[in-house]
Amino acid sequence: MSFAAIYKKLIEGIQTVGSNVQQQTSYDVTALVDTTHTFSPAVNKVLIINNNPYCGITAIIDGGVTREIPAAGKLKLIGQTITEIKLRSHLTPCNVTVIGGMDTDVTAPTRKSKATYSPISTKNLICTKGAVTYYGLGTSLYRSTDNMKTFSSALINITPDFFSRGIILSSGTVLAWTNGGKLYRSTDGTTFTEVDVATQVGHSVRGPQWHGVDSYGNVVVWAEYGTTVGNYYVYRSGDGGVTWSVILTKLNPDVIRHFHSVNFNRSNYRWIVTSGDSDSQVRWWYSADSACTLLNEVSGVQSQKYRTLNVITKNASEIIWSADSDVDIPLCGIYKALLASADIVSTTQLIFQLPAQSWSIVGLPPLLICSTAPGDYDDNKNAEIYVSTDGGNTWTLDLSVPLDPAYTNGGIKAFYGPDAEGKYYFYLHNILSSYPNAQGGIMQFK
């Protein structure tokens, strides 16, 4: 197979499931002298990580093709049988991590999901439930009752701000946050009034992002997202968003950078809240009951493998999440654990290795969907969607979308759904303009 053919396969990433990750080694490569790395048995997926931030290395694959790996760079090889790689540092010794795996189907991944894709701009999708969707465009909020086929006239205008996130409660009450942290509430779905949360809690507030808000009946919990220094808060309402109180306060940057996700486990009636971004700032909390009046911290999760933007409930005791790790690529993956106590570390398992960080994992088991958003283009050349049809035990690449080389990062930034028709909505960021709609799309399972 030619080098060009191998290069084209880089977009498939290092896809290995659990025990299929066969060989992983870290060692020092000597300057100007070949260090031979042998795979036994041979592999057809290799990830080489240069851990030296100042010096590049040369890789010679099976005595033929030569590839250069820059300082702090990575090299992925997929599609040919590889038995030996010679590594040589340019100037000084370099610590290198080599990961090799084997998969019998690398040239044409099987499409297990049978999903169809339709392009649509989902950049300003606020929330969706059943057939009802709320969409922000410019400074206005719009409503669709037919799964985004048609939209109402503008329901509210909030110049100069814009709507960024929302949630539809089981009662039909709608809560919509602006980028500036203001909250608007509607009980009929069309008439919105502002809830002055800042006055209730005694300080300015920030809104949630992505999966940073969830509800159970009239209990609503939302966690702040932002980048400025100061206190970040988790808020709780027990009356459907009318009144609010603070249930957790953490300081940026001493404890966290910001909160990431809020999830209610409908199997065991616990809440889970997560934060990021550095190892010491990655933290999880859980509630003892559905009321969520108190959050207890989970021990031992200060690692990139626990940095996530959503936690999926598989059953009363098992949870699944994807890692938002942009600093430690080997930790990028989909994980599961038992949440039987405050200590989940002892039961954590990697169930699928991702080629880049993930900002979204969604679904209703047994159907789960996970997407990637590469933090830099050395991680992967494409944004990808992976699907599991067996509750997260196995995963298959389902869609690969080219990133725009004019930018340094991009990918699938958000995933929402399903709606009443089984549709999932995803938002694309910095995608190659030749893609049918570089803003996003609908993924539907028939």
C-alpha positions in Angstrom: 0.0 0.0 0.0 1.4 3.4 -1.0 2.2 6.1 1.6 -0.6 8.3 0.1 -3.1 5.5 0.7 -1.9 5.1 4.3 -2.2 8.9 4.9 -5.8 8.9 3.7 -6.6 6.5 6.4 -5.4 8.8 9.2 -8.9 10.2 9.4 -10.1 6.9 10.8 -8.1 7.5 14.0 -6.7 4.9 16.4 -9.9 2.9 16.8 -9.4 0.1 19.3 -11.9 -1.5 21.6 -10.9 -2.5 25.2 -8.6 -5.5 25.0 -7.8 -4.8 21.3 -5.2 -2.2 22.5 -2.5 -4.8 22.4 0.8 -2.9 23.0 1.8 0.3 24.7 5.3 1.3 25.6 7.1 4.5 26.7 10.9 4.8 26.5 13.8 7.2 25.5 14.9 7.4 21.9 18.7 8.2 21.5 19.9 11.1 19.5 21.1 10.3 15.9 20.9 6.5 16.6 18.1 4.2 15.5 16.0 2.6 18.3 14.0 -0.3 16.9 10.5 -0.9 18.1 9.1 -4.3 17.2 5.4 -5.3 17.3 4.7 -8.9 18.1 2.2 -9.8 16.8 2.1 -7.3 13.9 -0.4 -4.4 14.1 -2.3 -2.3 11.6 -2.9 0.8 13.9 -0.1 2.7 15.5 0.0 6.0 17.4 3.5 7.5 18.2 3.6 10.4 20.6 6.8 12.5 20.9 6.8 13.7 24.6 9.8 16.0 24.1 8.5 19.7 23.6 11.8 20.8 22.0 13.1 18.1 19.7 11.7 16.2 16.7 12.2 12.6 15.8 12.3 10.4 12.7 10.3 7.2 12.2 11.1 4.6 9.6 8.2 2.2 9.0 9.3 -1.4 8.2 12.5 -0.1 6.6 10.6 1.9 4.0 8.6 5.1 4.5 10.2 7.8 6.6 8.0 10.1 8.6 9.0 13.1 10.7 7.3 13.7 14.1 7.8 17.3 15.4 8.5 18.3 19.0 5.4 17.4 21.1 3.9 16.0 18.0 2.0 12.8 17.1 2.0 10.3 14.2 -0.9 8.0 13.4 -0.5 5.1 10.9 -3.5 3.0 9.9 -4.2 0.4 7.2 -1.0 -1.6 6.6 0.5 -4.4 8.6 3.4 -3.0 10.6 6.0 -5.2 12.4 8.8 -2.7 13.0 9.4 1.0 13.4 12.9 2.6 13.8 12.9 5.8 15.8 15.7 8.4 15.9 15.9 11.7 17.8 17.2 14.7 15.9 19.3 16.3 18.6 18.7 15.2 22.2 17.1 12.1 23.8 13.3 12.1 23.4 10.8 10.2 25.5 8.3 8.5 23.2 5.0 6.6 23.7 4.2 4.0 21.1 0.7 2.4 21.0 -0.1 -0.4 18.6 -3.4 -2.2 18.0 -5.1 -4.7 15.7 -8.5 -4.5 14.1 -9.7 -6.9 11.3 -11.8 -4.1 9.7 -9.9 -0.9 9.2 -10.4 -0.1 5.5 -14.2 0.2 5.5 -15.8 0.4 9.0 -19.2 -1.3 9.2 -22.1 1.1 9.5 -24.0 -0.6 12.3 -26.3 2.4 13.0 -28.1 2.6 9.6 -28.4 6.3 10.3 -29.2 9.0 7.8 -27.7 12.5 7.8 -29.3 15.7 6.8 -27.5 19.1 6.7 -29.0 21.9 8.8 -27.7 24.9 10.7 -27.8 23.9 14.4 -25.3 26.4 15.7 -28.0 28.2 17.7 -30.1 25.3 18.9 -31.1 26.1 22.4 -33.1 23.0 23.5 -35.3 20.3 22.1 -37.9 17.9 23.6 -40.3 15.8 21.7 -41.4 17.7 18.6 -40.7 21.1 20.2 -37.4 22.9 19.5 -36.2 26.4 20.5 -33.6 28.1 18.3 -31.7 31.3 18.7 -30.9 33.5 15.7 -29.2 36.8 16.2 -30.8 38.4 19.3 -34.1 36.6 19.0 -35.6 33.3 20.1 -37.8 31.1 17.8 -39.9 28.0 18.4 -40.7 25.0 16.2 -43.3 22.4 16.9 -42.6 20.1 14.0 -39.0 19.1 14.6 -37.4 22.2 13.0 -39.3 22.0 9.7 -40.9 25.4 10.3 -40.4 28.1 12.9 -42.6 30.7 14.6 -42.0 34.4 14.4 -39.6 35.8 17.0 -40.9 35.2 20.6 -38.5 37.6 22.3 -35.7 39.9 21.4 -32.8 40.5 23.9 -30.5 43.0 22.0 -27.5 43.1 22.3 -27.3 39.6 23.9 -28.2 36.2 22.4 -29.6 32.9 23.7 -27.1 30.1 24.2 -28.8 27.3 26.2 -32.1 26.1 27.5 -34.2 23.2 28.8 -37.8 22.1 28.5 -39.2 20.7 31.8 -41.6 17.8 32.1 -44.4 20.3 32.8 -43.7 22.1 29.5 -42.1 25.1 31.2 -39.2 26.5 29.1 -36.1 28.0 30.6 -33.7 29.8 28.3 -30.4 31.4 29.2 -28.6 34.2 27.3 -24.8 34.3 26.7 -24.7 37.0 29.3 -26.3 34.9 32.0 -29.9 36.2 32.0 -32.6 33.6 32.4 -36.0 33.8 30.7 -39.0 31.5 31.6 -42.2 30.6 29.9 -45.1 28.4 31.1 -47.0 28.4 27.8 -44.0 28.0 25.5 -44.4 31.4 23.7 -44.5 34.2 26.4 -41.2 34.7 28.2 -40.4 36.8 31.2 -37.0 37.4 32.8 -36.2 35.7 36.2 -33.9 38.0 38.1 -31.6 35.3 39.5 -28.8 37.7 40.3 -31.0 39.6 42.8 -32.2 36.3 44.4 -28.6 35.0 45.0 -26.9 38.3 45.6 -24.3 38.3 42.9 -23.9 38.3 39.1 -24.5 35.0 37.3 -23.2 33.1 34.3 -25.3 30.7 32.2 -24.7 27.0 31.5 -23.3 25.6 28.3 -23.7 22.3 26.5 -25.0 19.8 29.0 -24.7 22.1 32.0 -28.4 22.0 33.0 -30.8 19.2 33.8 -34.2 18.7 35.5 -36.3 16.2 37.4 -39.9 17.3 37.7 -39.8 20.9 39.1 -36.2 20.4 40.4 -33.8 22.2 38.0 -30.0 22.3 38.5 -27.7 24.5 36.4 -23.9 25.0 36.6 -22.0 28.1 35.5 -19.5 28.0 32.6 -17.0 30.7 31.8 -13.3 31.6 31.7 -12.8 34.5 34.0 -11.3 34.3 37.5 -13.6 34.2 40.4 -16.3 32.0 42.1 -18.4 29.7 40.0 -21.7 28.4 41.2 -24.2 25.6 40.9 -27.8 26.7 41.3 -30.9 24.8 42.3 -34.6 25.5 41.8 -37.4 23.4 43.4 -40.3 25.3 41.7 -39.6 25.0 38.0 -37.2 27.9 37.7 -39.1 30.6 39.7 -36.7 30.8 42.6 -33.1 29.8 42.9 -30.4 29.2 45.5 -26.7 28.3 45.4 -25.8 24.7 46.4 -22.1 24.7 45.4 -19.4 27.3 45.1 -15.9 26.8 43.7 -13.1 29.2 42.9 -11.4 29.6 39.5 -8.5 28.9 39.2 -7.6 27.5 42.6 -10.2 24.7 42.6 -11.8 24.5 39.1 -11.8 26.5 35.9 -15.5 26.2 35.3 -18.3 23.6 35.6 -18.9 21.3 32.7 -22.0 19.1 33.1 -25.1 18.5 35.1 -26.9 15.1 34.8 -29.8 13.5 36.6 -29.6 9.7 36.9 -33.2 8.6 36.4 -32.4 5.1 37.5 -31.0 5.8 41.0 -32.3 9.4 41.4 -28.9 10.9 41.9 -27.4 14.0 40.3 -23.9 14.2 38.9 -22.0 17.5 38.4 -18.5 17.8 36.8 -15.9 20.5 36.3 -12.6 21.0 34.4 -10.1 21.6 32.9 -6.6 20.8 34.3 -6.1 17.6 36.3 -6.5 19.4 39.6 -9.6 21.2 38.3 -11.3 18.0 37.1 -13.8 17.2 39.9 -17.1 15.3 40.2 -19.9 15.7 42.7 -23.1 13.6 43.4 -26.3 14.1 45.3 -27.8 11.5 47.7 -31.3 11.9 46.4 -33.5 13.5 43.7 -34.0 16.8 45.6 -30.3 17.8 45.1 -30.1 20.0 48.1 -26.5 18.9 48.8 -23.7 17.8 46.5 -20.9 15.5 47.8 -17.5 15.4 46.1 -16.3 12.2 44.4 -12.7 11.2 45.4 -9.8 10.4 43.2 -11.0 11.8 39.8 -8.3 14.5 39.2 -7.4 13.1 35.8 -8.1 13.9 32.2 -10.0 10.7 31.8 -12.7 12.1 34.1 -12.8 15.5 32.3 -16.2 15.3 30.5 -19.1 17.4 29.2 -21.8 14.8 29.7 -22.5 11.6 31.7 -24.9 9.0 30.4 -26.9 6.7 32.7 -26.8 3.1 31.5 -28.7 1.7 34.5 -29.1 2.2 38.2 -25.4 1.7 39.0 -23.5 2.1 35.7 -22.5 5.4 34.0 -20.7 6.1 30.7 -18.9 9.2 29.6 -16.4 10.5 27.0 -13.2 12.3 27.9 -12.7 15.9 27.0 -8.9 15.5 27.2 -7.0 17.9 25.0 -3.6 17.5 26.8 -3.3 13.8 27.1 -4.4 12.0 23.9 -3.9 8.4 25.2 -6.6 9.2 27.8 -9.1 10.3 25.1 -11.8 7.6 25.1 -15.1 6.4 26.3 -15.2 5.1 29.9 -17.7 3.4 32.2 -17.8 3.0 35.9 -20.1 1.9 38.8 -21.5 4.8 40.8 -22.4 2.7 43.9 -20.5 5.0 46.2 -18.4 8.2 46.2 -15.4 6.2 44.9 -15.8 5.4 41.2 -12.1 5.1 40.4 -11.7 1.4 41.3 -14.5 0.5 38.8 -13.5 2.8 35.9 -12.8 1.0 32.6 -11.8 2.3 29.2 -14.2 0.7 26.7 -13.2 2.6 23.5 -10.1 4.6 22.5 -10.9 7.8 20.7 -8.4 9.6 18.4 -9.2 13.0 19.9 -11.1 14.8 22.7 -14.8 14.5 22.8 -17.3 17.2 23.7 -20.5 15.1 23.3 -21.9 11.7 24.2 -25.6 11.4 24.0 -28.3 8.7 23.6 -30.7 6.4 25.3 -29.1 3.0 25.9 -28.7 0.7 24.1 -28.2 3.4 21.4 -25.3 5.8 22.2 -23.6 8.4 20.1 -20.2 10.0 20.7 -18.4 12.7 18.7 -14.9 14.2 18.6 -13.7 17.8 18.6 -9.9 17.8 18.1 -8.1 20.3 20.2 -5.5 20.7 17.5 -5.1 19.2 14.0 -2.3 16.9 15.1 -4.9 15.0 17.1 -6.9 14.0 14.0 -7.8 15.5 10.6 -11.5 15.0 10.9 -14.4 15.4 13.2 -16.0 12.0 13.8 -19.2 10.4 15.0 -19.1 7.0 16.7 -22.2 4.8 17.4 -22.9 2.0 19.8 -26.0 -0.1 19.5 -25.3 -2.3 22.5 -25.2 0.1 25.4 -21.6 1.2 24.9 -19.9 -2.2 24.8 -18.7 -1.8 21.2 -18.3 1.3 19.0 -18.1 1.9 15.3 -17.0 4.9 13.2 -20.2 6.2 11.6 -19.3 9.6 10.0 -16.0 11.5 9.4 -16.2 15.2 8.4 -13.1 17.1 7.1 -11.8 20.0 9.2 -10.9 23.3 7.7 -7.1 23.6 7.5 -7.5 27.4 7.9 -8.2 26.9 11.6 -6.2 25.2 14.4 -9.1 23.4 16.0 -12.7 22.4 15.3 -15.0 19.4 15.3 -18.4 18.4 16.6 -19.0 20.8 19.5 -22.4 19.7 20.7 -25.0 17.0 20.3 -28.6 17.2 21.4 -31.6 14.8 21.3 -33.4 12.6 20.6 -36.6 14.4 19.6 -40.0 12.7 19.1 -38.9 11.4 15.7 -35.6 9.9 17.0 -33.5 12.7 15.5 -30.2 13.9 17.0 -28.9 17.4 16.3 -25.2 18.1 16.1 -23.3 21.4 15.7 -20.2 21.5 13.6 -17.3 24.0 14.1 -14.6 25.0 11.6 -15.6 22.4 9.1 -14.3 22.4 5.5 -16.7 24.7 3.6 -17.2 22.1 0.9 -19.1 19.9 3.3 -22.9 20.1 2.5 -23.6 22.3 5.6 -20.6 23.3 7.6 -22.8 24.5 10.5 -24.3 21.2 11.5 -26.8 18.5 10.8 -29.5 16.0 11.8 -28.7 12.4 12.5 -31.7 10.1 12.4 -32.2 6.4 13.0 -34.8 4.5 11.0 
